[in-house]
Amino acid sequence: MLHGSLVALITPMRDDGSVDDAALERFINWQIAEGTHGLVPVGTTGESPTLSHEEHKRVVELTVRVANKRVPVIAGAGSNATAEAIGLALHAQSVGADGVLVVTPYYNKPTQEGLFLHYTAIADAIDIPLIIYNIPSRSVVDMSVATMARLSRHRNIAGVKDATANLTRPLQTTAACGPAFCQLSGEDHTALAFLAAGGHGCISVSANIAPRLCAELHNAWSRGDVAAAMAIQARLLPLHDAMFVETNPAPVKYAASLLGYGVAHCRLPLAPLSEAARIQMRAAMVSVGLIN
């Protein structure tokens, strides 16, 4: 079910910071029309830390409704409180999401056994696939390959979004969890190398802005056209660089505003994108051929 270019969806907003449902609906339809292989709402890029529970659930419901089974929807359902994560996962399941993405608990700093118990409790509560989201740079904990191997035996734990940027990890994970365990890169710069190391796709920030190119990279890889995939990756490099010139999702929200999907607003504590970063992002979009 999960392969290729899955977009870590932004949550478009208005100038007052309210969620722009109409812009999100247009954005989802555009993503699907451009060839995106899957949608991942209310992750970090979707500003889940500053959405209320009501907003979070509404974004998931809207994404599922608009996607209408054209592509899979993997809803963000992470929390550093296990009971809260279970509640979000159950809601996603109830409204028709195809799976959930659950980040390693941040701030608490659980042990490996704590991680195992956290994910087992969530997976036990649902009947749809769960994707582990391992991002040590934000959560401060790194799930070991051994812990992931234990969790991979659970009937509902289907794979990992790996944002370690460690290209030995997919090799080690395949050896420990088996080739059927779905591995999705969480890092645009190394997405192609991740595929070469045994990955199945990428949950991408850049796909918000260049969905067709990101999808074509994975399509080229799937048909064995490595040269075409490498050429697309090289073309996308300035965009990948600009996406993290300041804290995500401020750069991508600004880029999306240039394409007419919401405004550049991010909720505090994220600051507005600096003028220097705006110049870099605009130049990257011109370089890639996304705007004039």
Backbone as CSV, one residue per row, in Angstrom:
resi,resn,N_x,N_y,N_z,CA_x,CA_y,CA_z,C_x,C_y,C_z
1,MET,0.823,-1.207,0.000,0.000,0.000,0.000,0.859,1.260,0.000
2,LEU,1.960,1.244,0.735,2.754,2.456,0.909,4.041,2.354,0.110
3,HIS,4.198,3.279,-0.827,5.387,3.304,-1.658,5.471,4.678,-2.312
4,GLY,6.625,4.977,-2.851,6.770,6.188,-3.654,6.785,7.463,-2.840
5,SER,6.215,8.506,-3.403,6.245,9.839,-2.803,4.960,10.104,-2.032
6,LEU,5.077,10.103,-0.712,3.961,10.470,0.164,4.264,11.866,0.710
7,VAL,3.296,12.742,0.676,3.546,14.129,1.081,3.184,14.339,2.544
8,ALA,4.118,14.935,3.285,3.857,15.362,4.658,3.109,16.689,4.576
9,LEU,1.789,16.604,4.530,0.958,17.759,4.176,1.117,18.942,5.130
10,ILE,1.253,20.131,4.550,1.078,21.351,5.331,-0.398,21.489,5.713
11,THR,-0.667,22.324,6.699,-2.035,22.717,7.031,-2.207,24.177,6.637
12,PRO,-2.791,24.462,5.470,-2.934,25.858,5.042,-3.748,26.670,6.048
13,MET,-3.333,27.915,6.230,-3.996,28.790,7.189,-4.276,30.158,6.576
14,ARG,-5.132,30.897,7.277,-5.432,32.278,6.908,-4.525,33.209,7.709
15,ASP,-4.621,34.500,7.418,-3.775,35.477,8.103,-3.985,35.483,9.608
16,ASP,-5.189,35.136,10.056,-5.461,35.132,11.500,-5.042,33.820,12.172
17,GLY,-4.458,32.907,11.404,-3.990,31.644,11.969,-5.015,30.531,11.977
18,SER,-6.222,30.790,11.517,-7.238,29.739,11.472,-6.968,28.813,10.284
19,VAL,-7.382,27.559,10.425,-7.170,26.574,9.359,-8.049,26.920,8.163
20,ASP,-7.446,26.931,6.986,-8.150,27.262,5.753,-8.593,25.957,5.077
21,ASP,-9.798,25.509,5.426,-10.299,24.232,4.906,-10.381,24.219,3.385
22,ALA,-10.824,25.322,2.796,-10.987,25.377,1.343,-9.635,25.258,0.647
23,ALA,-8.616,25.937,1.176,-7.284,25.851,0.587,-6.725,24.439,0.735
24,LEU,-6.977,23.803,1.879,-6.508,22.436,2.084,-7.166,21.484,1.097
25,GLU,-8.451,21.656,0.860,-9.148,20.800,-0.104,-8.561,20.969,-1.502
26,ARG,-8.335,22.217,-1.918,-7.724,22.464,-3.231,-6.329,21.849,-3.299
27,PHE,-5.592,21.981,-2.203,-4.223,21.492,-2.151,-4.175,19.972,-2.289
28,ILE,-5.070,19.282,-1.609,-5.119,17.822,-1.681,-5.461,17.374,-3.110
29,ASN,-6.436,18.004,-3.718,-6.798,17.643,-5.091,-5.640,17.887,-6.058
30,TRP,-4.906,18.974,-5.846,-3.737,19.260,-6.686,-2.656,18.209,-6.490
31,GLN,-2.397,17.836,-5.235,-1.399,16.818,-4.954,-1.721,15.514,-5.686
32,ILE,-2.959,15.085,-5.626,-3.342,13.831,-6.269,-3.237,13.954,-7.785
33,ALA,-3.675,15.090,-8.318,-3.586,15.310,-9.763,-2.143,15.319,-10.255
34,GLU,-1.221,15.763,-9.402,0.194,15.832,-9.770,0.914,14.493,-9.622
35,GLY,0.246,13.493,-9.070,0.828,12.160,-9.017,1.337,11.697,-7.676
36,THR,1.118,12.480,-6.617,1.536,12.060,-5.286,0.922,10.705,-4.943
37,HIS,1.715,9.829,-4.332,1.278,8.456,-4.079,0.559,8.272,-2.750
38,GLY,0.613,9.254,-1.859,-0.053,9.128,-0.566,-0.019,10.444,0.187
39,LEU,-0.942,10.594,1.141,-1.097,11.829,1.906,-0.883,11.545,3.385
40,VAL,-0.100,12.407,4.030,0.180,12.259,5.461,-0.163,13.582,6.155
41,PRO,-1.415,13.722,6.617,-1.811,14.963,7.296,-1.409,14.968,8.766
42,VAL,-1.375,16.143,9.326,-1.166,16.441,10.754,0.068,15.771,11.353
43,GLY,1.153,15.815,10.591,2.453,15.514,11.161,3.105,16.819,11.609
44,THR,4.419,16.789,11.787,5.127,18.009,12.178,4.954,19.100,11.132
45,THR,5.058,18.729,9.846,4.891,19.704,8.765,3.483,20.268,8.758
46,GLY,2.520,19.496,9.231,1.137,19.965,9.339,0.846,20.721,10.616
47,GLU,1.898,21.052,11.375,1.791,21.844,12.610,0.934,21.170,13.683
48,SER,1.037,19.857,13.754,0.258,19.142,14.766,0.523,19.614,16.198
49,PRO,1.746,20.059,16.554,1.942,20.493,17.942,1.079,21.687,18.353
50,THR,0.665,22.508,17.376,-0.106,23.701,17.737,-1.550,23.660,17.250
51,LEU,-1.981,22.542,16.683,-3.398,22.369,16.360,-4.136,21.862,17.600
52,SER,-5.346,22.349,17.798,-6.166,21.777,18.859,-6.595,20.371,18.459
53,HIS,-7.062,19.581,19.404,-7.549,18.242,19.071,-8.694,18.315,18.068
54,GLU,-9.560,19.301,18.228,-10.676,19.455,17.295,-10.164,19.756,15.889
55,GLU,-9.180,20.662,15.770,-8.611,20.984,14.459,-7.903,19.779,13.868
56,HIS,-7.130,19.086,14.680,-6.410,17.895,14.237,-7.379,16.886,13.612
57,LYS,-8.438,16.609,14.320,-9.403,15.621,13.834,-10.105,16.112,12.568
58,ARG,-10.399,17.416,12.509,-11.075,17.949,11.323,-10.181,17.854,10.088
59,VAL,-8.884,18.105,10.249,-7.963,17.997,9.126,-7.893,16.552,8.630
60,VAL,-7.845,15.600,9.551,-7.836,14.191,9.150,-9.117,13.845,8.404
61,GLU,-10.259,14.248,8.947,-11.543,13.952,8.311,-11.619,14.555,6.916
62,LEU,-11.178,15.803,6.779,-11.221,16.466,5.472,-10.307,15.745,4.481
63,THR,-9.118,15.371,4.924,-8.170,14.699,4.024,-8.728,13.370,3.543
64,VAL,-9.300,12.599,4.448,-9.889,11.313,4.065,-11.036,11.518,3.080
65,ARG,-11.884,12.500,3.368,-13.055,12.743,2.507,-12.631,13.175,1.115
66,VAL,-11.684,14.103,1.025,-11.273,14.625,-0.280,-10.478,13.568,-1.057
67,ALA,-9.613,12.844,-0.368,-8.841,11.795,-1.052,-9.766,10.739,-1.636
68,ASN,-10.806,10.383,-0.908,-11.844,9.465,-1.393,-11.247,8.179,-1.979
69,LYS,-10.248,7.646,-1.254,-9.612,6.372,-1.595,-8.792,6.426,-2.890
70,ARG,-8.564,7.625,-3.433,-7.730,7.709,-4.633,-6.272,7.392,-4.315
71,VAL,-5.827,7.805,-3.124,-4.491,7.468,-2.623,-4.631,7.179,-1.133
72,PRO,-3.677,6.461,-0.539,-3.765,6.195,0.898,-3.597,7.463,1.727
73,VAL,-4.275,7.495,2.862,-4.127,8.565,3.844,-3.571,7.949,5.122
74,ILE,-2.388,8.409,5.511,-1.739,7.946,6.742,-1.755,9.122,7.711
75,ALA,-2.635,9.073,8.675,-2.884,10.221,9.552,-1.888,10.262,10.699
76,GLY,-1.350,11.446,10.957,-0.533,11.634,12.139,-1.347,11.364,13.394
77,ALA,-0.781,10.577,14.313,-1.491,10.242,15.545,-0.510,10.121,16.706
78,GLY,0.533,10.932,16.657,1.572,10.834,17.662,1.310,11.711,18.873
79,SER,1.833,11.286,20.010,1.786,12.062,21.238,2.808,11.479,22.195
80,ASN,3.239,12.300,23.158,4.117,11.751,24.199,3.303,11.227,25.382
81,ALA,1.983,11.201,25.221,1.093,10.534,26.177,0.417,9.379,25.434
82,THR,0.646,8.183,25.868,0.163,7.013,25.137,-1.353,7.022,24.986
83,ALA,-2.076,7.387,26.041,-3.542,7.401,25.958,-4.020,8.397,24.911
84,GLU,-3.344,9.540,24.802,-3.717,10.535,23.797,-3.451,10.010,22.392
85,ALA,-2.316,9.351,22.197,-2.005,8.768,20.888,-3.028,7.708,20.505
86,ILE,-3.450,6.902,21.458,-4.481,5.893,21.178,-5.773,6.578,20.738
87,GLY,-6.151,7.649,21.417,-7.363,8.369,21.045,-7.302,8.926,19.634
88,LEU,-6.168,9.506,19.270,-6.012,10.054,17.918,-6.008,8.940,16.870
89,ALA,-5.380,7.818,17.193,-5.347,6.689,16.259,-6.734,6.090,16.060
90,LEU,-7.483,5.964,17.140,-8.846,5.435,17.032,-9.728,6.373,16.209
91,HIS,-9.557,7.677,16.394,-10.334,8.621,15.585,-9.991,8.470,14.109
92,ALA,-8.687,8.406,13.790,-8.272,8.258,12.395,-8.885,7.009,11.780
93,GLN,-8.855,5.914,12.527,-9.464,4.681,12.035,-10.962,4.856,11.813
94,SER,-11.632,5.531,12.731,-13.094,5.659,12.660,-13.560,6.468,11.464
95,VAL,-12.705,7.395,10.972,-13.121,8.238,9.843,-12.584,7.723,8.509
96,GLY,-11.893,6.576,8.526,-11.510,5.938,7.274,-10.072,6.106,6.835
97,ALA,-9.195,6.587,7.726,-7.782,6.658,7.359,-7.250,5.257,7.091
98,ASP,-6.279,5.167,6.199,-5.725,3.868,5.821,-4.639,3.396,6.782
99,GLY,-4.130,4.301,7.587,-3.107,3.959,8.555,-2.796,5.168,9.409
100,VAL,-1.902,4.985,10.380,-1.499,6.103,11.239,0.020,6.145,11.318
101,LEU,0.515,7.373,11.501,1.936,7.631,11.695,2.115,8.106,13.128
102,VAL,2.936,7.391,13.888,3.073,7.665,15.322,4.531,7.951,15.653
103,VAL,4.804,9.184,16.053,6.165,9.604,16.357,6.620,9.045,17.692
104,THR,7.924,8.801,17.811,8.484,8.394,19.097,8.223,9.492,20.123
105,PRO,7.824,9.123,21.335,7.445,10.122,22.338,8.588,11.088,22.662
106,TYR,8.282,12.363,22.506,9.243,13.445,22.708,9.193,13.916,24.157
107,TYR,10.254,14.496,24.615,10.407,15.112,25.933,10.485,14.092,27.068
108,ASN,9.620,13.073,27.084,9.633,12.066,28.150,10.936,11.270,28.195
109,LYS,11.564,11.069,26.993,12.776,10.259,26.863,12.576,8.825,27.385
110,PRO,11.633,8.083,26.827,11.419,6.703,27.287,12.604,5.805,26.950
111,THR,12.746,4.750,27.718,13.725,3.711,27.400,13.237,2.920,26.186
112,GLN,14.076,2.022,25.694,13.663,1.157,24.591,12.458,0.306,24.996
113,GLU,12.410,-0.135,26.251,11.253,-0.902,26.712,10.016,-0.028,26.747
114,GLY,10.193,1.255,27.139,9.064,2.185,27.123,8.537,2.392,25.718
115,LEU,9.438,2.503,24.752,9.024,2.635,23.355,8.246,1.397,22.910
116,PHE,8.753,0.230,23.266,8.071,-1.013,22.888,6.664,-1.056,23.474
117,LEU,6.523,-0.714,24.734,5.209,-0.765,25.382,4.269,0.301,24.815
118,HIS,4.796,1.490,24.515,3.995,2.581,23.939,3.389,2.155,22.601
119,TYR,4.228,1.665,21.706,3.738,1.292,20.374,2.848,0.053,20.417
120,THR,3.168,-0.868,21.289,2.324,-2.060,21.413,0.929,-1.689,21.881
121,ALA,0.836,-0.760,22.838,-0.478,-0.347,23.341,-1.307,0.314,22.243
122,ILE,-0.684,1.145,21.438,-1.413,1.814,20.350,-1.839,0.800,19.296
123,ALA,-0.907,-0.058,18.899,-1.215,-1.055,17.861,-2.282,-2.036,18.318
124,ASP,-2.292,-2.362,19.596,-3.322,-3.265,20.131,-4.718,-2.645,20.052
125,ALA,-4.786,-1.314,20.067,-6.074,-0.620,20.145,-6.730,-0.409,18.786
126,ILE,-5.979,-0.617,17.684,-6.504,-0.308,16.350,-6.423,-1.534,15.455
127,ASP,-7.037,-1.401,14.291,-7.029,-2.487,13.310,-6.540,-2.012,11.951
128,ILE,-5.806,-0.905,11.919,-5.218,-0.397,10.681,-3.706,-0.330,10.873
129,PRO,-2.941,-0.266,9.782,-1.485,-0.270,9.909,-0.952,0.951,10.666
130,LEU,0.071,0.704,11.456,0.773,1.756,12.188,2.188,1.864,11.628
131,ILE,2.586,3.098,11.327,3.943,3.377,10.881,4.670,4.087,12.017
132,ILE,5.784,3.529,12.455,6.621,4.153,13.468,7.342,5.345,12.832
133,TYR,7.392,6.453,13.554,8.120,7.623,13.060,9.314,7.852,13.974
134,ASN,10.504,7.530,13.450,11.737,7.647,14.242,12.498,8.891,13.811
135,ILE,12.481,9.927,14.648,13.125,11.196,14.318,13.869,11.728,15.535
136,PRO,15.052,11.197,15.781,15.797,11.576,16.980,16.070,13.070,17.111
137,SER,16.207,13.786,15.997,16.534,15.210,16.068,15.432,16.026,16.724
138,ARG,14.189,15.547,16.666,13.076,16.265,17.293,12.619,15.612,18.593
139,SER,12.662,14.292,18.667,12.100,13.617,19.841,13.142,13.315,20.913
140,VAL,14.413,13.370,20.541,15.561,13.134,21.430,15.736,11.658,21.789
141,VAL,14.855,10.791,21.322,15.043,9.356,21.516,15.176,8.693,20.145
142,ASP,15.983,7.660,20.080,16.232,6.941,18.840,15.844,5.487,19.060
143,MET,14.824,5.045,18.329,14.430,3.643,18.456,15.511,2.759,17.852
144,SER,15.964,1.789,18.613,16.996,0.876,18.120,16.411,-0.092,17.093
145,VAL,17.276,-0.638,16.280,16.844,-1.638,15.302,16.290,-2.858,16.031
146,ALA,16.865,-3.191,17.157,16.384,-4.353,17.919,14.958,-4.137,18.419
147,THR,14.663,-2.932,18.896,13.302,-2.635,19.351,12.333,-2.654,18.175
148,MET,12.772,-2.093,17.036,11.913,-2.102,15.855,11.633,-3.526,15.399
149,ALA,12.627,-4.392,15.522,12.424,-5.800,15.139,11.372,-6.446,16.030
150,ARG,11.407,-6.161,17.315,10.380,-6.696,18.223,8.994,-6.194,17.805
151,LEU,8.906,-4.904,17.508,7.606,-4.324,17.155,7.112,-4.803,15.794
152,SER,8.019,-5.111,14.891,7.623,-5.528,13.540,6.830,-6.829,13.549
153,ARG,6.902,-7.574,14.656,6.156,-8.827,14.742,4.678,-8.595,15.060
154,HIS,4.337,-7.365,15.451,2.929,-7.067,15.753,2.136,-6.994,14.452
155,ARG,0.964,-7.572,14.456,0.162,-7.659,13.228,-0.174,-6.296,12.636
156,ASN,-0.242,-5.249,13.461,-0.652,-3.927,12.977,0.497,-2.950,12.772
157,ILE,1.722,-3.345,13.077,2.864,-2.445,12.893,3.523,-2.792,11.570
158,ALA,3.365,-1.871,10.604,3.667,-2.197,9.213,4.986,-1.635,8.712
159,GLY,5.551,-0.635,9.409,6.766,-0.052,8.862,7.260,1.122,9.677
160,VAL,8.199,1.857,9.073,8.849,2.972,9.750,9.033,4.140,8.787
161,LYS,8.851,5.334,9.318,9.352,6.542,8.669,10.673,6.860,9.355
162,ASP,11.745,6.713,8.614,13.089,6.838,9.170,13.653,8.210,8.827
163,ALA,13.753,9.074,9.842,14.307,10.415,9.648,15.651,10.553,10.350
164,THR,16.401,9.442,10.426,17.717,9.497,11.043,18.781,10.014,10.083
165,ALA,18.526,9.948,8.771,19.508,10.270,7.723,20.732,9.351,7.796
166,ASN,20.583,8.224,8.466,21.641,7.225,8.585,21.351,6.129,7.566
167,LEU,22.138,6.076,6.519,21.825,5.172,5.414,22.238,3.729,5.672
168,THR,22.805,3.453,6.847,22.968,2.048,7.231,21.687,1.495,7.851
169,ARG,20.816,2.381,8.333,19.596,1.934,9.013,18.684,1.083,8.132
170,PRO,18.371,1.502,6.900,17.471,0.640,6.111,18.056,-0.745,5.857
171,LEU,19.376,-0.832,5.713,20.005,-2.139,5.544,19.841,-2.979,6.803
172,GLN,20.102,-2.357,7.954,19.979,-3.073,9.224,18.530,-3.446,9.516
173,THR,17.610,-2.531,9.166,16.190,-2.786,9.434,15.665,-3.926,8.571
174,THR,16.082,-3.967,7.323,15.677,-5.080,6.461,16.181,-6.403,7.021
175,ALA,17.435,-6.402,7.465,18.001,-7.635,8.017,17.259,-8.079,9.270
176,ALA,16.818,-7.111,10.092,16.180,-7.445,11.369,14.680,-7.668,11.255
177,CYS,14.029,-6.944,10.350,12.558,-6.948,10.278,12.023,-7.666,9.051
178,GLY,12.872,-7.917,8.077,12.436,-8.586,6.858,12.079,-7.611,5.756
179,PRO,12.102,-8.049,4.506,11.867,-7.162,3.368,10.441,-6.651,3.255
180,ALA,9.476,-7.297,3.928,8.083,-6.846,3.842,7.798,-5.668,4.767
181,PHE,8.686,-5.385,5.703,8.513,-4.266,6.622,8.736,-2.980,5.830
182,CYS,7.716,-2.119,5.773,7.749,-0.941,4.905,8.695,0.116,5.482
183,GLN,9.638,0.572,4.661,10.584,1.592,5.097,10.441,2.835,4.227
184,LEU,10.071,3.931,4.883,9.864,5.210,4.207,10.862,6.218,4.753
185,SER,11.595,6.849,3.863,12.529,7.885,4.285,11.762,9.101,4.794
186,GLY,12.321,9.753,5.803,11.759,11.012,6.265,12.680,12.171,5.980
187,GLU,13.564,12.008,4.995,14.610,12.977,4.741,14.795,13.114,3.236
188,ASP,14.373,14.255,2.680,14.340,14.429,1.228,15.708,14.312,0.567
189,HIS,16.741,14.853,1.203,18.057,14.850,0.568,18.552,13.443,0.253
190,THR,18.247,12.493,1.114,18.780,11.138,0.952,17.728,10.136,0.482
191,ALA,16.616,10.638,-0.037,15.513,9.743,-0.415,15.932,8.714,-1.459
192,LEU,16.694,9.136,-2.451,17.094,8.202,-3.501,18.100,7.183,-2.965
193,ALA,19.039,7.631,-2.165,19.994,6.708,-1.557,19.282,5.732,-0.623
194,PHE,18.235,6.195,0.040,17.440,5.340,0.919,16.767,4.228,0.107
195,LEU,16.247,4.566,-1.056,15.658,3.556,-1.934,16.708,2.521,-2.321
196,ALA,17.909,2.993,-2.643,18.979,2.091,-3.054,19.397,1.167,-1.914
197,ALA,19.156,1.615,-0.673,19.509,0.804,0.496,18.360,-0.094,0.943
198,GLY,17.293,-0.143,0.157,16.201,-1.059,0.460,14.896,-0.406,0.862
199,GLY,14.830,0.918,0.800,13.609,1.626,1.164,12.518,1.475,0.124
200,HIS,11.301,1.859,0.535,10.135,1.736,-0.348,9.574,3.077,-0.803
201,GLY,9.975,4.164,-0.146,9.427,5.469,-0.516,9.912,6.543,0.435
202,CYS,9.255,7.701,0.362,9.651,8.850,1.177,8.415,9.631,1.591
203,ILE,8.334,9.985,2.878,7.339,10.947,3.342,8.016,12.306,3.282
204,SER,7.630,13.100,2.307,8.424,14.233,1.843,7.835,15.582,2.216
205,VAL,8.707,16.503,2.610,8.317,17.906,2.775,8.306,18.610,1.415
206,SER,9.352,18.367,0.618,9.458,19.031,-0.681,8.304,18.688,-1.613
207,ALA,7.689,17.518,-1.423,6.559,17.131,-2.270,5.376,18.068,-2.118
208,ASN,5.312,18.844,-1.042,4.277,19.868,-0.946,4.352,20.853,-2.099
209,ILE,5.565,21.133,-2.548,5.795,22.191,-3.533,6.099,21.624,-4.907
210,ALA,6.738,20.472,-4.958,7.105,19.843,-6.238,6.565,18.412,-6.290
211,PRO,5.253,18.242,-6.171,4.710,16.882,-6.102,4.980,16.049,-7.343
212,ARG,4.898,16.668,-8.501,5.096,15.882,-9.720,6.535,15.392,-9.834
213,LEU,7.487,16.269,-9.563,8.892,15.873,-9.653,9.220,14.792,-8.621
214,CYS,8.719,14.955,-7.405,8.992,13.951,-6.373,8.396,12.603,-6.758
215,ALA,7.180,12.620,-7.286,6.556,11.370,-7.718,7.311,10.752,-8.895
216,GLU,7.755,11.592,-9.830,8.469,11.084,-11.000,9.803,10.454,-10.611
217,LEU,10.448,10.996,-9.566,11.691,10.379,-9.090,11.427,8.926,-8.679
218,HIS,10.383,8.715,-7.895,10.076,7.361,-7.426,9.582,6.481,-8.569
219,ASN,8.834,7.054,-9.494,8.381,6.275,-10.651,9.570,5.819,-11.491
220,ALA,10.535,6.728,-11.678,11.724,6.378,-12.455,12.501,5.254,-11.769
221,TRP,12.647,5.362,-10.452,13.347,4.305,-9.714,12.617,2.968,-9.858
222,SER,11.303,2.991,-9.762,10.514,1.756,-9.823,10.651,1.053,-11.163
223,ARG,10.807,1.822,-12.229,10.949,1.191,-13.544,12.409,0.930,-13.908
224,GLY,13.304,1.183,-12.972,14.712,0.873,-13.187,15.504,1.932,-13.905
225,ASP,14.949,3.128,-14.052,15.646,4.216,-14.740,16.401,5.055,-13.705
226,VAL,17.528,4.530,-13.289,18.301,5.170,-12.229,18.812,6.539,-12.668
227,ALA,19.233,6.657,-13.922,19.762,7.930,-14.408,18.709,9.031,-14.330
228,ALA,17.477,8.714,-14.696,16.398,9.708,-14.621,16.133,10.098,-13.182
229,ALA,16.111,9.126,-12.287,15.886,9.419,-10.869,16.990,10.305,-10.314
230,MET,18.233,10.029,-10.683,19.351,10.843,-10.214,19.276,12.267,-10.757
231,ALA,18.842,12.406,-11.993,18.718,13.742,-12.579,17.661,14.564,-11.853
232,ILE,16.546,13.931,-11.495,15.495,14.637,-10.759,15.996,15.019,-9.369
233,GLN,16.700,14.097,-8.713,17.230,14.398,-7.384,18.176,15.593,-7.432
234,ALA,19.023,15.649,-8.447,19.939,16.780,-8.589,19.172,18.077,-8.839
235,ARG,18.137,18.010,-9.641,17.317,19.200,-9.915,16.633,19.709,-8.657
236,LEU,16.213,18.792,-7.791,15.481,19.173,-6.583,16.375,19.672,-5.452
237,LEU,17.692,19.501,-5.564,18.585,19.826,-4.462,18.406,21.245,-3.905
238,PRO,18.324,22.297,-4.730,18.148,23.639,-4.152,16.861,23.767,-3.339
239,LEU,15.817,23.062,-3.767,14.557,23.099,-3.030,14.699,22.387,-1.687
240,HIS,15.336,21.204,-1.693,15.562,20.488,-0.437,16.370,21.348,0.536
241,ASP,17.392,22.027,0.009,18.217,22.894,0.862,17.379,24.004,1.490
242,ALA,16.535,24.632,0.666,15.746,25.781,1.139,14.681,25.361,2.149
243,MET,14.215,24.129,2.048,13.145,23.675,2.931,13.532,23.687,4.410
244,PHE,14.830,23.610,4.680,15.258,23.544,6.076,16.246,24.657,6.415
245,VAL,16.166,25.764,5.649,17.014,26.916,5.952,16.620,27.518,7.297
246,GLU,15.335,27.391,7.661,14.838,27.697,9.001,13.895,26.562,9.394
247,THR,13.378,26.608,10.610,12.636,25.463,11.138,11.402,25.139,10.297
248,ASN,11.298,23.873,9.893,10.114,23.368,9.215,8.897,23.470,10.163
249,PRO,7.736,23.951,9.683,7.344,24.161,8.300,7.335,25.620,7.819
250,ALA,8.058,26.517,8.463,8.027,27.912,8.014,8.443,28.065,6.551
251,PRO,9.531,27.438,6.095,9.901,27.606,4.682,8.863,27.037,3.709
252,VAL,8.347,25.832,4.008,7.400,25.224,3.076,6.066,25.963,3.075
253,LYS,5.659,26.521,4.208,4.415,27.307,4.236,4.560,28.558,3.363
254,TYR,5.732,29.188,3.403,5.973,30.350,2.543,5.938,29.927,1.075
255,ALA,6.604,28.811,0.757,6.612,28.335,-0.628,5.202,28.026,-1.111
256,ALA,4.408,27.392,-0.269,3.026,27.078,-0.648,2.217,28.347,-0.882
257,SER,2.495,29.388,-0.108,1.760,30.645,-0.296,2.064,31.245,-1.661
258,LEU,3.285,31.046,-2.162,3.637,31.552,-3.492,2.868,30.810,-4.587
259,LEU,2.429,29.596,-4.273,1.639,28.807,-5.225,0.135,28.992,-5.028
260,GLY,-0.249,29.811,-4.036,-1.659,30.127,-3.832,-2.393,29.237,-2.864
261,TYR,-1.652,28.501,-2.027,-2.294,27.615,-1.062,-2.079,28.143,0.347
262,GLY,-3.016,28.943,0.806,-2.917,29.555,2.115,-1.906,30.678,2.144
263,VAL,-1.583,31.119,3.347,-0.615,32.191,3.531,0.619,31.613,4.210
264,ALA,1.624,32.461,4.410,2.887,31.986,4.969,2.830,31.792,6.478
265,HIS,1.681,32.051,7.079,1.551,32.038,8.535,1.832,30.663,9.136
266,CYS,2.684,30.636,10.165,2.841,29.484,11.051,2.484,29.934,12.458
267,ARG,1.904,29.046,13.220,1.548,29.398,14.593,2.784,29.467,15.476
268,LEU,2.743,30.411,16.413,3.802,30.510,17.408,3.911,29.198,18.174
269,PRO,5.138,28.810,18.569,6.350,29.615,18.668,7.209,29.694,17.411
270,LEU,6.736,29.217,16.257,7.522,29.375,15.043,7.433,30.825,14.562
271,ALA,8.579,31.402,14.268,8.635,32.793,13.814,8.344,32.861,12.320
272,PRO,7.899,34.027,11.851,7.775,34.205,10.405,9.124,34.001,9.725
273,LEU,9.108,33.510,8.517,10.342,33.261,7.774,11.079,34.577,7.546
274,SER,12.379,34.578,7.760,13.176,35.795,7.577,13.230,36.181,6.101
275,GLU,13.576,37.428,5.846,13.654,37.906,4.463,14.734,37.154,3.691
276,ALA,15.869,36.879,4.335,16.935,36.141,3.653,16.467,34.743,3.257
277,ALA,15.719,34.105,4.136,15.209,32.768,3.834,14.153,32.828,2.730
278,ARG,13.340,33.866,2.735,12.345,34.021,1.661,13.029,34.160,0.306
279,ILE,14.099,34.920,0.275,14.836,35.101,-0.975,15.408,33.766,-1.442
280,GLN,15.973,32.996,-0.520,16.529,31.691,-0.883,15.444,30.745,-1.387
281,MET,14.291,30.731,-0.719,13.221,29.834,-1.137,12.693,30.211,-2.514
282,ARG,12.466,31.496,-2.720,11.964,31.926,-4.030,12.970,31.566,-5.126
283,ALA,14.272,31.789,-4.868,15.294,31.476,-5.852,15.325,29.969,-6.136
284,ALA,15.148,29.162,-5.096,15.140,27.715,-5.291,13.956,27.290,-6.154
285,MET,12.797,27.873,-5.932,11.619,27.523,-6.714,11.789,27.921,-8.181
286,VAL,12.434,29.066,-8.423,12.720,29.485,-9.787,13.712,28.521,-10.429
287,SER,14.756,28.154,-9.691,15.781,27.255,-10.202,15.206,25.902,-10.608
288,VAL,14.283,25.402,-9.801,13.685,24.094,-10.076,12.633,24.178,-11.176
289,GLY,12.148,25.400,-11.449,11.151,25.598,-12.500,9.730,25.585,-12.015
290,LEU,9.532,25.899,-10.723,8.194,25.855,-10.140,7.465,27.188,-10.246
291,ILE,8.220,28.277,-10.297,7.662,29.611,-10.510,8.608,30.350,-11.442
292,ASN,8.139,31.464,-12.003,8.960,32.274,-12.898,9.797,33.273,-12.111
